[in-house]
Amino acid sequence: MARLELGHVLHARARLLGDVKDLADAVDQYEVTALAPAQDIRSRLHCAALWGMGAAELGALERSRTAFDLALSDLVPKLTGRALGRESQEARLRELPSLATVAAAVSIRAGEVQEALVRLEQGRGVLLAQALELRGRHDDLRVTDSGLADRFERVCAELVASHRSPQQRRRSAGDFDSLVEEIRALTNFEHFQRPPAWEKLRDAAAQVRVVVINVSPQGLGRNLHFGEPLPRLWWCPTGVLSLLPLHAALLDQDGAYVQDRVVSSYVPTLGSLLHARSRPAPSPDRASLLTVAVDAAGQAYPRLAALDDELTAASHMPGRRQRLRDTEATPDAVLAALRTHTHAHLACHGVRDPGDPSHSRLLLSGGELTLRQLATERLPNAEFAYLSACHSAAAGEELADEVISVASAFQLCGYRHVIGSLWTVQDAMGPLLARAVYPTSRHRTAPVRRTPCTGRSPSCAPTATATTRCSGRRSSTADRNDETNGGRVMEEDRSLRAAFCAAMSWLDDVMASEGRGDELRSAARAVRAGTTTVRQAIAGLGIPEHVLAGATGTTRGEGGGDPPGLVPHPAGEAYLCPDGWCGLREIRQPGGAVPAGGRCRLRDQPLRVLEA
């Protein structure tokens, strides 16, 4: 410890006086401490990090790479040993700086791009990788030695199980390590349960393009991309970038967005993508769907009026189905049902805890479905989960590189594809998004794309962006239709016209994504010409009336619908119908978005603006 303290003193003096020699001497002290086997793991790892960062600052990249290799290959696995409980593992990881991203940046500076990817896999998603190792298939081992495979899988099940004492965990962890060494002694099994090398990581992009974006104190470095041509693209962001909707980024050169150019998916790590692909998909005749809907979660949360329409959209999937609604959907009942179905659709309120992401949860009847409950499940037949709840795919601000979210917990259980939301979900959007995802007898005959998806899927892109586009554009209104002897008189309530006007922008996006943009525009022309009513128009389009009326901004979770990192603009301007045809009057919402894009889509005229 004396060398560690001396290193701190020298490092502080180097910062104060700008003396490079003091920095070099500090790095020497950190190196000696990091390599000392008698020191405790926390001190060694802390010194390895300071050794690596200090050496990089001095320009000694080879020395820095050696330090990060020690830290990530040897010390981090020891710090988060399997004998520890999940909370203890998370607490230890919180003590560390983001080693993986800094190590990757150093490797990139040294021209070792392949090594950079390996470092990111070693130091990001540590707990996820550890948990996935306990849930993998061992077919090759079973062919070679079925008895050894049975023993190993039994120990894995013990380590996954909940409610085990520290003594039981330590015993199972010791058995696990002994069995791994025994298996590695077999011919062709020397790499068993080792972190994937570059050659294995390259397999993750054998059929798709993967983009890994690294951000660290050393700078952004480079975007690491490899694989086949677009339009399918897998994002693997690091650090704080994992909190942002990269699929919604603006492309400056032409005013389009990323989602206009590629179909985006997200993966926590390349190893998780490899794990998803290692499991065969269930045969179509075994597919079954569990739908869960809870429209109230106590007095603190509003009721969700759109759930029936959303469940109807989900019910078009063929195969055996089970529905748990409201009081039936207790946490125990939902967990039991998840074990017997390949597909799951959960529509309810969700809660995110940015400071302690393992406490994020789904609110069910009489209780909560937590990440820690899900972490003890092993669902070998799980295929697809749709989480229609607020923040279900949002990682925590703490432990951002561990990518801890409800969606990643479902992936950990065994689901190869998971759809979730990055922030709040407007209740009225639920049915529209579900119809875009599930095949329906009316609008779609082809099945949903079955490329393995981990974390957030292609359909997460419309979930995230449509949520922000629809925010604040609902009116609680009704319409009325009067008939006379001369025929139908178009005397609808002006407020329903206002709701239809305000919704045209995001309705156009959603309907166009379904290939039905012309239907919407034809209906709008009929409303404008007075040959049909808004109620008739939306009924013909298959849009539930409450999507326009009665869904006054209800979201599926706690507030805070703005994307993380965005600073709201001041509100104030009022946007009105250009000629008074309807009762549209909307105040510019926090976040600065102009209501309805600033233009009446029915009148094809700019909205009138009254300054605050």
C-alpha positions in Angstrom: 0.0 0.0 0.0 3.0 2.3 0.5 3.8 2.2 -3.2 0.1 3.0 -4.0 0.2 6.1 -1.7 3.6 7.2 -3.1 2.1 6.9 -6.6 -0.8 9.1 -5.6 1.6 11.8 -4.2 3.8 11.7 -7.3 0.7 11.9 -9.6 -0.7 14.8 -7.7 2.6 16.7 -7.9 2.9 16.0 -11.6 -0.6 17.6 -12.1 0.4 20.6 -9.9 3.8 21.3 -11.4 3.5 19.7 -14.8 6.5 17.5 -14.2 6.6 14.6 -16.7 9.2 12.8 -14.5 6.8 12.7 -11.5 4.1 11.2 -13.7 6.6 8.6 -15.0 7.6 7.7 -11.4 4.0 7.5 -10.4 3.3 5.1 -13.2 6.2 2.9 -12.0 4.7 2.7 -8.5 1.3 1.8 -9.9 2.8 -0.9 -12.1 4.6 -2.6 -9.2 1.4 -2.6 -7.1 -0.8 -3.9 -9.9 1.6 -6.9 -10.4 1.9 -7.7 -6.7 -0.1 -10.9 -6.1 -0.2 -10.3 -2.3 -2.2 -7.1 -2.7 -6.0 -7.3 -2.7 -7.8 -7.3 -6.0 -9.4 -3.9 -5.6 -6.0 -2.2 -5.1 -4.4 -4.1 -7.9 -7.2 -3.3 -10.3 -7.2 0.4 -9.3 -3.4 0.6 -9.8 -3.6 -1.3 -13.2 -6.1 1.4 -14.4 -3.8 4.2 -13.3 -0.8 2.5 -14.8 -2.6 2.1 -18.1 -4.0 5.7 -18.2 -0.7 7.2 -17.1 1.3 5.3 -19.6 -1.0 6.4 -22.3 -0.6 10.0 -21.3 3.1 9.6 -21.5 2.7 8.1 -25.0 3.9 4.6 -23.9 1.1 2.8 -25.7 2.7 -0.7 -25.5 3.1 -0.3 -21.7 -0.5 0.9 -21.5 -1.8 -2.0 -23.4 0.0 -4.4 -21.1 -1.6 -2.7 -18.1 -5.1 -3.0 -19.5 -4.6 -6.6 -20.6 -3.8 -7.4 -16.9 -6.8 -5.5 -15.7 -9.4 -6.9 -18.1 -8.1 -10.4 -18.7 -7.1 -11.3 -15.2 -8.3 -8.9 -12.5 -11.9 -8.0 -13.5 -13.0 -11.6 -13.5 -11.6 -12.1 -10.1 -13.2 -8.9 -8.8 -16.7 -10.2 -9.9 -16.3 -13.8 -8.9 -19.3 -16.1 -9.1 -19.3 -16.7 -5.4 -20.5 -13.1 -4.9 -24.2 -12.1 -5.0 -25.4 -9.9 -7.8 -25.6 -6.8 -5.5 -22.1 -7.3 -4.4 -20.9 -7.7 -7.9 -22.6 -4.4 -9.0 -21.2 -2.6 -6.0 -17.7 -3.6 -6.9 -18.1 -2.6 -10.6 -19.3 0.8 -9.5 -15.9 1.4 -7.9 -14.2 1.2 -11.3 -13.7 3.7 -14.0 -14.8 2.6 -17.5 -11.7 0.6 -18.2 -12.9 -1.1 -21.3 -13.6 2.0 -23.3 -10.2 3.6 -22.3 -8.4 0.3 -23.1 -10.1 0.2 -26.5 -9.2 3.8 -27.3 -5.5 3.0 -26.4 -5.6 -0.1 -28.7 -7.0 2.0 -31.5 -4.3 4.6 -31.0 -1.8 1.8 -31.3 -3.4 0.6 -34.5 -4.7 -2.6 -32.9 -8.4 -2.4 -33.9 -9.0 -6.1 -33.4 -7.6 -5.9 -29.9 -9.9 -2.9 -29.2 -13.0 -5.1 -29.9 -11.6 -7.8 -27.6 -11.0 -5.3 -24.8 -14.6 -4.0 -25.1 -16.0 -7.5 -24.8 -13.8 -8.2 -21.8 -14.8 -5.1 -19.8 -18.4 -4.3 -20.9 -21.4 -6.4 -20.0 -19.3 -8.3 -17.5 -22.3 -9.6 -15.5 -24.3 -10.3 -18.6 -21.5 -12.4 -20.1 -21.1 -14.2 -16.9 -24.8 -15.0 -16.7 -25.0 -16.1 -20.3 -22.2 -18.6 -19.8 -24.5 -20.3 -17.3 -27.3 -20.6 -19.8 -25.4 -21.7 -22.9 -25.8 -25.0 -24.8 -23.2 -27.7 -24.4 -24.0 -30.0 -27.3 -20.4 -30.6 -28.2 -19.4 -31.4 -24.6 -22.4 -33.8 -24.3 -21.2 -35.7 -27.4 -17.7 -36.0 -25.9 -18.6 -36.8 -22.3 -22.3 -36.8 -21.4 -21.6 -37.3 -17.7 -19.3 -34.3 -17.5 -21.9 -32.3 -19.4 -24.6 -33.3 -16.9 -22.4 -32.3 -13.9 -21.6 -28.9 -15.5 -25.2 -28.1 -16.3 -26.2 -29.0 -12.8 -23.7 -26.6 -11.3 -24.8 -23.9 -13.7 -28.4 -24.4 -12.6 -27.2 -24.0 -8.9 -25.5 -20.7 -9.7 -28.5 -19.3 -11.5 -31.0 -20.4 -8.7 -32.2 -17.7 -6.3 -32.3 -17.7 -2.5 -28.9 -19.4 -2.0 -26.7 -18.6 0.9 -23.2 -17.2 0.5 -21.8 -20.6 1.6 -23.8 -22.4 -1.1 -22.7 -19.9 -3.7 -19.0 -20.3 -2.8 -19.3 -24.1 -2.9 -21.0 -24.0 -6.4 -18.5 -21.4 -7.7 -15.7 -23.7 -6.6 -17.3 -26.7 -8.3 -17.8 -24.6 -11.4 -14.1 -23.6 -11.6 -13.0 -27.2 -11.1 -15.3 -28.5 -13.8 -14.1 -25.8 -16.2 -10.5 -26.9 -15.7 -11.5 -30.5 -16.2 -13.3 -29.8 -19.4 -10.5 -27.6 -20.8 -8.2 -30.7 -20.4 -10.3 -32.5 -23.0 -9.1 -32.4 -26.6 -10.5 -29.4 -28.6 -12.0 -27.8 -25.4 -9.0 -25.7 -24.4 -11.0 -22.5 -25.0 -14.1 -23.6 -23.1 -15.8 -20.7 -21.2 -13.0 -18.3 -22.2 -13.9 -14.8 -23.4 -14.3 -14.8 -27.2 -11.2 -14.0 -29.2 -11.2 -11.8 -32.3 -11.9 -14.8 -34.6 -15.1 -15.6 -32.7 -16.2 -12.0 -32.5 -15.8 -11.7 -36.2 -18.4 -14.5 -36.6 -20.9 -12.1 -35.0 -20.9 -10.1 -38.2 -20.8 -13.0 -40.5 -24.2 -12.0 -42.1 -24.9 -8.5 -40.9 -23.0 -5.2 -40.4 -22.2 -4.3 -36.8 -21.1 -0.8 -35.7 -19.3 -0.5 -32.4 -19.0 3.2 -31.3 -16.4 3.7 -28.5 -16.5 6.8 -26.3 -13.9 7.4 -23.6 -11.8 10.1 -21.9 -9.3 9.4 -24.7 -11.8 10.5 -27.3 -14.3 8.9 -29.5 -11.5 7.0 -31.3 -13.1 5.3 -34.3 -16.3 3.6 -35.3 -15.5 -0.1 -35.5 -17.6 -1.6 -38.2 -17.5 -4.8 -40.2 -19.8 -7.2 -42.0 -22.1 -7.2 -45.0 -23.7 -4.2 -46.7 -26.7 -2.3 -45.3 -29.7 -1.8 -44.9 -29.6 -4.0 -41.7 -27.4 -2.5 -39.0 -26.5 -3.5 -35.4 -25.5 -0.9 -33.0 -23.2 -1.7 -30.1 -22.6 1.7 -28.3 -20.4 2.1 -25.3 -20.6 4.3 -22.2 -23.1 7.2 -22.2 -23.8 6.5 -25.9 -25.8 3.5 -24.8 -28.4 5.9 -23.4 -29.0 7.6 -26.7 -31.3 6.7 -29.7 -28.6 6.4 -32.3 -31.3 5.2 -34.8 -32.9 8.6 -34.6 -29.7 10.6 -35.3 -30.0 13.3 -37.9 -27.9 12.9 -41.1 -26.8 16.5 -41.7 -26.1 16.1 -45.4 -29.7 15.5 -46.5 -32.0 16.1 -43.6 -32.9 12.4 -43.2 -32.5 10.4 -40.1 -30.6 7.1 -39.6 -33.9 5.2 -39.4 -34.7 6.4 -42.9 -31.5 4.7 -44.2 -31.1 1.5 -42.2 -33.1 -1.0 -40.1 -31.4 -0.6 -36.6 -31.0 -3.2 -33.9 -29.0 -2.9 -30.7 -26.7 -5.4 -28.9 -25.2 -5.0 -25.5 -22.0 -6.8 -26.6 -21.0 -8.9 -29.5 -20.8 -11.9 -27.2 -24.5 -11.6 -26.5 -25.2 -11.6 -30.3 -23.2 -14.8 -30.6 -25.1 -16.3 -27.7 -28.4 -15.5 -29.4 -27.3 -17.1 -32.6 -26.0 -20.2 -30.9 -29.5 -21.3 -30.0 -31.8 -22.8 -32.6 -35.1 -21.2 -33.2 -38.1 -23.2 -32.1 -40.1 -25.0 -34.8 -43.1 -23.0 -36.1 -45.5 -25.6 -34.9 -44.3 -25.1 -31.3 -44.8 -21.3 -31.3 -47.1 -20.0 -28.6 -48.0 -16.6 -27.3 -48.5 -15.2 -23.8 -50.2 -11.8 -23.6 -50.1 -9.9 -20.4 -52.0 -6.6 -19.8 -52.4 -4.6 -16.6 -54.2 -1.3 -17.0 -53.8 0.1 -13.5 -50.9 -0.2 -11.0 -52.3 1.6 -8.0 -53.4 5.2 -7.5 -50.1 6.6 -8.6 -50.5 5.4 -12.2 -53.2 6.2 -14.7 -55.3 3.6 -16.3 -54.3 2.4 -19.8 -57.3 2.6 -22.1 -55.7 1.2 -25.3 -54.8 -2.3 -24.0 -57.7 -4.1 -25.5 -56.9 -2.9 -29.0 -53.2 -3.7 -28.5 -53.9 -7.3 -27.4 -56.2 -7.7 -30.4 -53.3 -6.7 -32.7 -51.0 -9.2 -30.9 -53.6 -12.0 -31.1 -53.2 -12.4 -34.9 -50.1 -14.5 -34.3 -50.9 -18.1 -35.0 -50.4 -20.9 -32.4 -51.5 -21.6 -28.9 -52.3 -18.4 -26.9 -52.7 -17.5 -23.2 -53.9 -14.2 -21.8 -53.4 -12.8 -18.3 -55.4 -9.7 -17.7 -55.3 -7.3 -14.7 -55.8 -9.3 -11.5 -54.7 -12.6 -13.2 -51.4 -11.0 -14.1 -49.5 -11.4 -10.7 -45.7 -11.6 -10.8 -45.8 -15.4 -9.9 -48.5 -16.1 -12.5 -46.6 -14.2 -15.2 -43.3 -16.0 -14.5 -45.0 -19.4 -14.5 -46.6 -18.6 -17.9 -43.4 -17.3 -19.4 -41.9 -20.8 -18.8 -44.5 -22.4 -21.1 -44.6 -20.1 -24.1 -42.1 -19.1 -26.8 -43.4 -15.6 -27.4 -44.5 -13.0 -24.8 -46.2 -9.6 -25.1 -46.4 -7.5 -21.9 -48.3 -4.3 -21.8 -48.2 -2.4 -18.5 -46.5 0.4 -16.6 -42.7 0.2 -16.3 -40.4 2.0 -13.9 -36.7 2.8 -14.5 -34.2 3.5 -11.7 -31.3 5.3 -13.4 -29.1 5.2 -10.3 -29.7 1.5 -9.6 -30.8 -0.1 -12.8 -31.3 -3.5 -11.3 -34.3 -2.1 -9.5 -36.0 -1.2 -12.7 -39.2 -3.2 -13.1 -42.6 -3.9 -14.6 -45.7 -3.2 -12.6 -48.1 -6.1 -12.5 -51.1 -6.9 -10.4 -50.3 -7.0 -6.7 -46.6 -6.7 -7.2 -43.6 -6.1 -9.5 -41.6 -8.2 -11.9 -38.0 -7.2 -11.2 -34.8 -7.7 -13.0 -33.5 -9.8 -10.2 -36.4 -12.2 -10.4 -35.9 -12.5 -14.2 -32.1 -13.2 -13.6 -32.9 -16.5 -11.9 -34.9 -17.8 -14.9 -33.7 -20.2 -17.6 -36.1 -20.3 -20.5 -34.6 -22.6 -23.2 -37.6 -22.3 -25.5 -38.0 -18.5 -25.3 -37.9 -16.7 -28.7 -39.5 -13.3 -28.8 -40.6 -10.7 -26.1 -42.4 -7.4 -26.8 -42.2 -5.1 -23.7 -44.8 -2.4 -24.2 -43.9 -0.4 -21.1 -42.0 2.8 -20.4 -38.2 2.7 -20.3 -38.2 -1.1 -20.8 -35.0 -0.9 -22.9 -33.4 2.1 -21.1 -30.1 1.2 -19.4 -29.1 2.9 -16.2 -26.8 5.9 -15.9 -24.9 4.0 -13.3 -23.1 0.9 -14.7 -24.0 2.1 -18.3 -21.5 -0.4 -19.8 -23.3 -3.3 -18.1 -26.4 -2.4 -20.1 -28.8 -3.3 -17.3 -32.4 -3.0 -18.3 -35.7 -4.9 -18.3 -35.1 -5.8 -22.0 -31.6 -7.2 -21.3 -33.0 -9.2 -18.4 -35.5 -10.8 -20.8 -32.6 -11.6 -23.1 -30.7 -13.1 -20.2 -33.7 -15.4 -19.5 -33.3 -16.8 -23.0 -35.3 -14.6 -25.4 -33.4 -14.2 -28.7 -35.5 -11.2 -29.8 -36.6 -8.4 -27.5 -38.4 -5.2 -28.3 -38.4 -2.4 -25.7 -38.7 1.4 -25.3 -36.0 3.9 -24.5 -38.3 6.2 -22.7 -42.0 6.8 -22.0 -44.6 5.1 -24.3 -47.8 7.0 -25.1 -50.7 4.6 -24.3 -52.5 5.5 -27.6 -49.4 4.4 -29.6 -49.6 0.8 -28.3 -52.1 -0.6 -30.8 -50.5 1.2 -33.8 -47.0 -0.2 -33.0 -48.3 -3.7 -32.2 -50.0 -3.8 -35.6 -46.7 -2.7 -37.2 -44.9 -5.6 -35.5 -47.3 -8.5 -35.6 -48.6 -10.1 -38.8 -52.3 -9.3 -39.3 -54.9 -10.9 -41.4 -55.9 -7.5 -42.8 -52.6 -5.7 -43.5 -49.7 -8.1 -43.4 -49.2 -11.7 -44.4 -45.4 -12.0 -44.0 -44.1 -12.9 -40.6 -41.9 -10.5 -38.6 -38.2 -10.6 -39.6 -36.5 -13.4 -37.6 -33.0 -12.2 -37.4 -31.8 -12.6 -33.8 -32.2 -9.4 -31.8 -30.8 -8.7 -28.4 -31.6 -5.7 -26.2 -33.5 -3.4 -28.6 -34.8 -4.5 -31.9 -35.6 -2.9 -35.3 -39.1 -2.2 -34.0 -37.6 -0.3 -31.1 -36.7 2.4 -33.6 -40.4 3.3 -34.3 -41.2 2.8 -30.6 -38.7 5.4 -29.5 -39.2 8.0 -32.2 -43.0 7.7 -32.5 -43.2 8.2 -28.8 -41.5 11.6 -29.0 -43.4 12.6 -32.1 -46.8 11.9 -30.5 -46.0 13.5 -27.1 -48.5 16.2 -26.3 -50.6 15.8 -29.4 -53.7 14.2 -27.9 -57.0 15.8 -27.3 -59.7 14.5 -25.0 -62.6 15.2 -27.4 -65.7 13.7 -28.9 -67.5 14.2 -32.2 -71.1 14.2 -33.1 -72.8 13.2 -36.4 -76.2 14.7 -37.3 -78.5 13.4 -40.0 -81.3 15.2 -41.8 -83.8 14.2 -44.4 -81.3 15.6 -47.0 -78.6 13.2 -45.9 -75.7 13.3 -43.5 -74.7 16.8 -42.4 -71.0 17.1 -41.5 -71.3 18.8 -38.1 -68.5 17.1 -36.1 -67.2 18.6 -33.0 -64.4 21.0 -34.0 -62.2 19.4 -31.2 -62.2 16.0 -33.0 -61.1 17.7 -36.2 -58.4 19.4 -34.1 -57.3 16.0 -32.8 -57.2 14.6 -36.4 -55.2 17.6 -37.6 -52.7 17.3 -34.8 -52.2 13.6 -35.3 -51.6 13.8 -39.1 -47.9 14.2 -38.8 -47.2 11.1 -36.7 -50.1 9.1 -38.3 -48.4 9.7 -41.7 -45.2 8.2 -40.4 -46.9 5.2 -38.9 -49.2 4.5 -41.9 -46.3 5.0 -44.3 -44.2 2.4 -42.5 -47.1 -0.1 -43.1 -47.3 0.9 -46.8 -50.7 2.6 -46.3 -49.7 6.2 -46.6 -52.0 6.7 -49.7 -55.0 5.4 -47.7 -54.4 8.1 -45.0 -54.0 10.9 -47.6 -57.2 9.8 -49.4 -59.1 9.8 -46.2 -57.8 13.2 -45.3 -58.9 14.6 -48.7 -62.4 13.2 -48.1 -62.6 14.9 -44.7 -61.4 18.2 -46.2 -63.9 18.0 -49.0 -66.7 17.3 -46.5 -67.7 13.9 -48.1 -67.0 12.0 -44.9 -66.5 12.6 -41.2 -63.4 12.1 -39.1 -65.1 9.3 -37.3 -65.9 7.5 -40.5 -62.4 8.2 -41.9 -60.5 6.7 -38.9 -62.9 3.8 -38.7 -62.2 3.0 -42.3 -58.4 3.2 -41.6 -58.8 0.8 -38.6 -57.6 3.5 -36.1 -59.3 3.2 -32.7 -61.1 6.4 -31.9 -59.4 6.8 -28.5 -56.1 7.2 -30.3 -57.4 10.7 -31.2 -59.9 11.3 -28.4 -59.6 10.4 -24.7 -55.9 9.5 -24.6 -54.6 12.7 -23.1 -51.0 11.9 -23.0 -51.2 8.8 -20.8 -47.9 7.1 -20.6 -46.9 3.6 -19.5 -44.7 4.4 -16.5 -43.3 7.4 -14.7 -42.8 10.8 -16.3 -39.7 12.1 -18.0 -40.5 11.3 -21.7 -37.8 13.5 -23.1 -34.8 11.6 -24.5 -31.9 11.6 -22.1 -29.4 14.3 -22.7 -31.7 16.7 -24.5 -32.3 20.2 -23.0 -35.9 21.4 -23.3 -36.4 24.7 -25.2 -38.7 27.3 -23.6 -42.4 26.8 -24.3 -44.8 29.5 -25.1 -46.0 29.9 -28.7 -49.6 28.8 -29.4 -50.2 27.1 -32.8 -53.8 27.5 -34.2 -55.8 26.2 -37.1 -55.0 28.5 -40.1 -58.7 29.5 -40.8 -60.7 28.4 -37.7 -62.1 25.3 -39.5 -61.3 23.2 -36.3 -60.5 24.0 -32.7 -56.7 23.2 -32.9 -54.8 25.2 -30.4 -51.6 23.7 -29.1 -48.8 25.2 -27.0 -45.3 24.4 -27.9 -44.3 21.5 -25.6 -41.1 21.2 -23.6 -38.4 19.9 -25.9 -39.0 22.5 -28.5 -41.0 20.3 -31.0 -43.3 22.4 -33.1 -46.9 20.9 -32.9 -47.9 19.1 -36.0 -44.7 20.2 -37.7 -46.1 23.8 -37.9 -48.4 23.0 -40.8 -52.0 21.9 -41.2 -51.9 18.6 -43.1 -55.6 18.8 -43.9 -55.7 22.4 -45.2 -52.1 22.3 -46.5 -51.4 25.7 -44.9 -49.1 26.9 -42.2 -50.5 27.0 -38.7 -51.1 30.4 -37.2 -48.6 31.2 -34.5 -49.4 33.4 -31.5 -46.2 34.4 -29.6 -46.3 34.1 -25.8 
